Amino acid sequence: MLWLAPRIIALQTISKKGSGSMETAKKKELFYGVVSKMRKGGADIGKDEWREFVNAQNDELRTGPEIGSKVPDFTLPDQDGRLWSLKELMGPAGLLLVFSRSADWCPYCRNQLADLQNSLAQLKEHGVNAASITYDSQQILSGFADANHVEYPMLSDAGSRVIRAFGILNHNVPEGHPMMFGMPFPGDYLIAPDGTVRDKLFLPSYEHRASASQVLSRHFGERGANSAEIKAGVVDATVSLSIDRCFPGQELGLSLDVRIAPGWHVYGKPLPSNYQAIELKLESPLIDEQSLEFPAPAPVVLKALGETLSVYSQELKANGKVRIRWSPPVPAPFLEGLGEKLNPGRYQIAGTLRFQTCSDEICEPPRTITFELPLTIEPGAKPKL
């Protein structure tokens, strides 16, 4: 199989002490104070207090084993009580191992774990197995698996031994905290069959999670689950999101595949302002952030123009990401004003592809092609039946 260049979605330097790190005493006050108020309904939690509580949980993010290093070996029970070793979890092409905080009380985690099930069949088609690890009991995981039809091993790391071994224990939580101590920083590891980390996806805030479908898009070139086909003269293009359904706050893969007729070119950057470089933009109130990384174009002497310009020939493949905006996971006074509720349902995301083509004989006018991609926002996953 072909692994692409590895990456990490997180700044590992965040794990180092520095200015902006919250004081331990303040964190302890927030963890005990806010959780106590939540158990009483949360009516007296202030918006600023809640944001501080979120920041306390995200402080000094740790992302565990480096890309290219081996992960710790382990054996853990799943939701049915079966014991799994790392070797037994591996598929022919590897394992997508998802660490999450709790399938019990964390709505973002429940959605992350349900999302993994949504991509399970496609992962297996590429020889990649999937598993999750939380500090939840087997009973909690069994209830969640039944409620959400989960088919992959949900491993119970009661006591957080494996979480500690990976180096991703959330150290911000005061030791002994009855609900939150022992939880990890949430994230995904793509692990090769020899136990080596090929990729990992950790986002700066636990309120946002990377979709498992990103692995399929980036590492296996998976297309077609949610794509728009564009035919425009000498250019054919496919624009794809990595999945056609997701939860609020998730990050999806975005890809652009362009096929260019022989003898023709598409302009890239850098480029003089009187020409149009290829660019792709999605426009929707669903989208919080987006980015797309293009390969480097080649400088080519264009006889018709008497200039050397940056162009793509034959084909180009660009990969990126789209983050769906955050939405309050539950109705609560302290969440009002932090973001509008994103209702479940089917949406259409508008997109625009701009480009300009040329050959040795002619430079065509810039073109703008519009398209739409459907995306279903799913309701939050249930903790149990």
KARAGI-V7708 format. One record per helix or strand of 2 or more residues. SS is the DSSP state (H for helix, E for strand). FROM is the first residue (numbers start at 1). TO is the last residue. Records with the same first field share a line. If there is no record, write none. Layout:
BEGIN
SS->FROM-TO, FROM-TO
END
This chain:
BEGIN
H->12-15, 24-39, 47-58, 86-89, 107-118, 120-125, 138-148, 161-166, 213-220, 333-335
E->75-77, 83-85, 94-99, 128-134, 153-156, 187-191, 196-201, 209-210, 227-232, 235-241, 245-246, 250-260, 265-267, 279-283, 287-293, 298-302, 307-313, 315-324, 345-355, 357-358, 367-377
END
